[in-house]
Amino acid sequence: MEDVELMNYSYDYFDNYSYNYEYYELEELPQNKPHPHVLHVISIILYSAAFILGVPGNAIVIWFTGFKWEKSVSTLWFLNLAIADFIFVLFLPFHIIYVASDFHWPFGKLLCKVNSFIAMLNMFASIFFLTVISLDRYVHLIHPSFSQRHRTLSNSFVLSAVVWNSAAIVAGPALYYRDIATKANLSTVCYNNFHPSDHGSVVLTHNILSWIRFLCGYLVPLLTMIICYSLLIIQVKKRTVLTSSKFFWTVLAVVVAFFICWTPYHIFSILELAVHHSQHLHHWMRYGMPLATSLAFINSCLNPILYVLISKMFRVHFRSSMAQLLKQTLREISQSATVSEQLKESESNADLCETAQ
C-alpha cells in the first residue's frame, strides 16, 4: 500500500493522467472495464486526429521551408517549428496505444523515458521558437540597422541550435525521473518516480519541476511576446504596413493557437500541486486535466492548417508544387507505360521471328 501511495504522488498528468484514476478513484473507475471511460475515448479521438493531420501537414511544411523555398531567417524559424511538431506527432501512437490499452505500457522503460521527453521537448522548443520569432519581428521592424548587421542566416542557425539545446535541458528531467512499474493486475504503467520512499522529496521535486515548466514554458514567453507585439503596434507609425502583413497575421495566429491550446494544461498543472495538500481538487483534476492534455496535443497539427488558411504564399506554392508533382507522376506513369508497350512489342516481334525461322 505504501508503494501505491508513493507512486500516486509521483504521478504526472502530462501523459499519464490515468494515475489519478488508478489509485484515487479505484471504486468509481475500476481497471479492465468492458467499456473505456468517455474521457479516454475523447483523448484517443483527439490524439488520432493530431496524428492523422499532423504527420502529413508538418511534413509538407518541412518540405517547403527546408527544400523548396529560398533559405531565409523567417523560413528557418518555421522549419524548426515544423520539425518539433513532426517529431512529436510521430510518437503519438504510443500515447494512443497506452490509453486504448487501459493504461498498460508494453514498450519498456527506455521508450517510457523517450516518449515523455519528446512530448516535453516539443512543448519547450515550440514556445522558445515562437518567442524568438516575436523578438526577431520586433528587431527587424524597429531596429533595422541592427537587424541588417546581425540578422543573418548563419547567426540564425546558431540561435536555432541554442534553442534546441535549451529545450532539451529543460525537458531533460523526463529522461531521469520517468520509470515503469507493474501493478497487482500485472499491467505496467509509465510514471514519474521522483523518489522511491521519501514523500517530502516527491512533493519538493514535483513543485520545482512544475514551476520551472510553468515559468520557462509559459509565463516568461507569454510576457515576452505580449511586450514585443505591443511595442510593434505602438512604435510602427505606418500601422497599415504591420496589420496588412500576412506574415504578421500568420505569426500572430500561431502564437494565439499555442496559448489557447496550452493555457488549460498549465493552469491544471499548477492546480495539481495543491493535490498533495488537499483532496478537494481531485474531482476537477480528474475531469479537467485529460481534456487539457488532449487540447495541448492538438496544437501540433494546427500550424500547417493555419499556414494554409492565412498565408497566400503558402497556398500558391502548395498548389503549384502539387500540380508539378502530379504532372511529374503522370509523366513517369506515361513513360513507364510506353516502355512496357515497347518491351511487349519487341518480345512479340522476337516470337514472330522465331516462328518464321
C-alpha positions in Angstrom: 0.0 0.0 0.0 2.8 2.4 0.8 4.3 1.9 -2.7 0.9 2.6 -4.3 0.7 5.9 -2.4 4.1 7.0 -3.3 3.6 6.1 -7.0 0.3 8.1 -6.8 2.2 11.2 -5.6 4.8 10.7 -8.3 2.1 11.0 -10.9 2.5 13.4 -13.8 -0.7 14.4 -15.7 1.1 15.4 -18.8 0.9 12.0 -20.4 -0.2 9.7 -17.6 -3.3 11.2 -16.1 -4.5 7.6 -15.6 -2.7 7.6 -12.2 -5.4 9.6 -10.7 -8.0 7.1 -12.0 -6.0 4.1 -10.9 -5.2 5.0 -7.4 -7.6 7.7 -6.2 -10.7 6.5 -8.0 -10.5 2.7 -7.9 -14.1 2.2 -6.9 -15.5 4.7 -9.4 -13.3 3.7 -12.3 -12.2 0.1 -11.9 -9.5 -1.2 -14.2 -10.3 -3.7 -17.0 -13.7 -2.2 -17.5 -15.6 -3.6 -20.5 -16.1 -0.1 -21.8 -13.4 2.7 -21.6 -14.2 5.9 -19.8 -15.6 8.7 -22.0 -12.6 10.9 -21.3 -10.3 8.1 -22.6 -12.4 7.8 -25.8 -12.2 11.6 -26.3 -8.4 11.5 -25.7 -8.0 8.7 -28.2 -10.0 10.6 -30.8 -8.1 13.8 -30.4 -4.7 12.0 -30.3 -5.6 10.2 -33.5 -6.8 13.4 -35.2 -3.5 15.1 -34.2 -1.5 12.2 -35.7 -3.5 11.9 -38.9 -3.4 15.7 -39.6 0.0 16.4 -38.0 2.2 13.9 -39.8 1.5 14.9 -43.5 0.8 18.6 -42.5 4.2 19.1 -40.8 6.0 17.0 -43.4 4.7 19.3 -46.1 5.8 22.4 -44.2 9.3 20.8 -43.7 9.4 20.0 -47.4 8.6 23.6 -48.4 10.7 25.5 -45.9 13.6 23.1 -45.9 13.9 22.1 -49.6 11.6 24.1 -51.9 11.8 27.7 -50.7 14.7 30.0 -50.7 16.5 29.9 -47.4 15.8 32.9 -45.1 15.7 33.7 -41.4 11.9 33.6 -41.4 11.6 30.2 -43.1 14.2 28.8 -40.8 12.0 29.6 -37.7 9.0 27.9 -39.3 11.1 25.0 -40.3 12.2 24.4 -36.7 8.6 24.7 -35.5 7.5 22.1 -38.0 10.4 19.8 -37.1 9.4 20.0 -33.4 5.8 19.2 -34.1 6.6 16.5 -36.6 8.9 14.6 -34.2 6.1 14.8 -31.5 3.3 13.5 -33.7 5.4 10.6 -34.8 5.4 9.4 -31.2 1.6 9.9 -30.7 0.8 6.2 -31.5 2.5 5.3 -28.2 0.1 7.7 -26.3 -2.9 6.3 -28.3 -2.0 2.6 -27.5 -1.3 3.5 -23.9 -4.8 5.0 -23.4 -6.5 2.4 -25.5 -5.0 -0.5 -23.6 -6.4 0.9 -20.3 -3.0 2.5 -19.4 -0.8 -0.5 -19.9 2.7 0.4 -21.1 4.2 -2.5 -23.0 7.1 -0.7 -24.6 9.6 -0.8 -21.8 11.5 1.7 -19.6 13.6 3.3 -22.4 10.6 4.3 -24.5 8.7 5.4 -21.4 11.5 8.0 -20.9 12.0 8.9 -24.5 8.2 9.3 -25.2 7.8 11.7 -22.3 11.0 13.6 -23.2 9.8 14.1 -26.8 6.5 15.5 -25.5 8.2 18.0 -23.2 10.8 18.8 -25.9 8.1 19.7 -28.3 6.4 22.0 -25.8 9.6 23.9 -24.9 11.0 24.0 -28.4 7.7 25.4 -29.9 7.3 28.1 -27.3 11.0 29.1 -27.4 10.9 29.4 -31.2 7.7 31.4 -31.0 9.4 33.7 -28.6 12.4 34.0 -30.9 10.1 34.8 -33.8 8.5 37.6 -31.8 11.8 39.1 -30.8 13.0 38.7 -34.4 10.0 40.6 -35.7 10.5 43.4 -33.2 14.2 43.8 -34.0 13.7 43.6 -37.8 11.0 46.3 -37.9 12.1 48.6 -35.1 15.9 48.4 -35.3 16.6 47.8 -39.0 20.3 48.8 -38.8 21.0 46.3 -36.0 18.9 43.7 -37.9 20.8 44.3 -41.1 24.2 43.7 -39.4 23.3 40.7 -37.2 20.1 39.1 -38.6 22.0 36.6 -40.8 21.2 33.1 -41.8 24.4 31.8 -40.1 23.5 33.6 -36.8 20.0 32.1 -37.1 21.4 28.6 -37.3 23.5 29.2 -34.2 20.4 30.6 -32.4 18.4 27.6 -33.5 21.0 25.2 -32.0 20.9 27.2 -28.8 17.1 27.0 -28.7 17.1 23.2 -29.2 19.7 22.7 -26.6 17.8 24.8 -24.1 14.6 22.9 -24.7 16.4 19.6 -24.3 17.9 20.8 -21.0 14.6 21.9 -19.6 12.9 18.7 -20.8 15.7 16.6 -19.6 14.2 15.6 -16.2 11.8 13.3 -18.0 14.7 11.2 -19.0 15.8 10.9 -15.4 12.5 10.6 -13.5 10.3 8.6 -15.8 10.0 5.0 -14.8 7.8 1.9 -15.2 6.1 -0.2 -12.5 4.0 -3.3 -12.6 0.7 -3.2 -10.6 -1.2 -6.0 -8.9 -3.2 -6.8 -12.1 0.2 -7.2 -13.9 -0.3 -4.2 -16.1 2.6 -1.8 -16.4 2.4 2.0 -16.0 4.8 4.8 -17.1 5.0 7.4 -14.4 7.3 9.9 -12.6 9.3 8.2 -10.0 10.6 11.3 -8.1 11.7 9.2 -5.1 11.1 5.6 -4.1 10.4 6.2 -0.5 10.6 9.9 0.7 7.2 11.6 0.2 8.8 15.0 1.1 11.3 14.7 -1.8 8.5 13.7 -4.1 6.4 16.8 -3.3 9.5 19.1 -3.5 10.7 17.7 -6.8 7.2 17.9 -8.2 6.8 21.5 -7.2 10.2 22.6 -8.6 9.7 20.9 -12.0 6.1 22.2 -12.3 7.1 25.8 -11.6 10.1 25.6 -14.0 7.8 24.2 -16.6 5.3 27.0 -16.0 7.8 29.8 -15.9 10.0 28.7 -18.8 7.3 27.1 -21.0 4.5 29.6 -20.5 4.7 32.7 -18.3 8.0 34.3 -19.4 7.5 33.6 -23.1 3.9 34.9 -22.9 5.1 38.2 -21.3 7.9 38.5 -23.9 5.5 38.0 -26.8 2.9 40.4 -25.4 5.6 43.1 -24.9 7.1 42.6 -28.4 3.8 42.8 -30.2 2.5 45.7 -28.1 5.7 47.7 -28.9 5.4 46.8 -32.6 1.8 48.1 -32.7 2.7 51.2 -30.7 6.0 52.2 -32.4 5.3 51.3 -36.0 3.9 54.6 -37.3 2.5 53.2 -40.5 0.3 50.6 -38.9 -1.1 49.5 -42.3 2.4 48.1 -43.1 2.2 45.9 -40.0 -1.5 45.0 -40.0 -1.6 44.2 -43.7 1.3 41.8 -43.5 0.3 38.2 -44.0 3.4 37.1 -42.2 2.4 39.2 -39.1 -1.0 37.6 -39.0 0.4 34.1 -39.6 2.8 34.5 -36.7 0.0 36.0 -34.5 -2.3 33.2 -35.3 0.3 30.6 -34.5 1.1 32.3 -31.2 -2.6 32.6 -30.2 -3.3 29.0 -31.1 -0.4 27.8 -29.0 -1.6 29.7 -25.9 -5.2 28.7 -26.4 -4.1 25.0 -26.6 -1.6 25.1 -23.8 -3.1 27.5 -21.2 -5.6 25.0 -19.7 -2.8 22.5 -19.3 -0.5 24.9 -17.4 -3.4 26.1 -15.2 -4.2 22.5 -14.2 -0.5 21.7 -13.7 -0.3 24.5 -11.1 -3.6 23.4 -9.5 -2.2 19.8 -9.4 0.4 20.9 -6.9 -2.4 21.5 -4.4 -3.5 17.9 -4.6 -0.6 17.0 -2.4 -2.2 19.0 0.4 -5.9 18.9 -0.4 -8.3 16.2 -1.6 -11.0 18.7 -2.9 -9.3 19.3 -6.2 -9.3 15.6 -7.2 -12.7 15.9 -8.9 -11.6 18.9 -11.0 -8.3 17.3 -11.9 -10.0 14.1 -12.8 -12.2 15.7 -15.4 -10.2 18.8 -16.4 -6.7 17.5 -16.9 -7.4 14.8 -19.5 -9.2 17.3 -21.7 -6.5 20.0 -21.2 -3.8 17.5 -22.2 -5.7 16.4 -25.3 -6.1 20.0 -26.3 -2.4 20.7 -25.8 -1.6 17.7 -28.1 -3.9 19.0 -30.8 -1.6 22.1 -31.1 1.0 20.1 -33.0 -1.3 19.7 -36.1 -2.7 23.2 -36.1 0.2 25.2 -37.5 0.1 23.7 -41.1 -3.6 24.3 -41.2 -3.1 28.0 -40.1 -0.4 28.4 -42.8 -2.9 27.2 -45.5 -5.7 29.4 -44.2 -3.7 32.6 -43.8 -0.6 32.6 -45.9 -1.4 33.3 -49.5 2.3 32.5 -50.5 2.0 29.1 -48.8 -1.3 28.3 -50.7 0.2 29.4 -54.0 3.4 27.3 -53.5 1.4 24.4 -52.3 -0.9 24.4 -55.3 2.0 24.8 -57.8 4.0 22.1 -56.1 1.1 19.7 -56.0 0.4 20.4 -59.7 4.1 19.9 -60.6 4.2 16.7 -58.6 1.0 15.4 -60.2 2.4 16.3 -63.7 5.7 14.6 -62.9 3.9 11.5 -61.6 1.7 11.3 -64.7 4.7 11.7 -66.9 6.5 8.9 -65.2 3.5 6.7 -65.4 3.1 7.5 -69.1 6.8 6.8 -69.8 6.6 3.6 -67.9 3.6 2.5 -69.9 5.4 3.4 -73.1 8.4 1.4 -72.2 6.3 -1.6 -71.2 4.5 -1.4 -74.6 7.8 -1.2 -76.4 9.1 -4.2 -74.5 6.0 -6.2 -75.3 6.2 -5.2 -78.9 9.8 -6.2 -79.2 9.1 -9.5 -77.5 6.2 -10.1 -79.9 8.5 -9.4 -82.9 11.1 -11.7 -81.5 8.5 -14.5 -81.2 7.4 -13.9 -84.7 10.9 -14.1 -86.0 11.5 -17.4 -84.1 8.2 -18.8 -85.6 9.2 -17.7 -89.1 12.6 -19.5 -88.7 
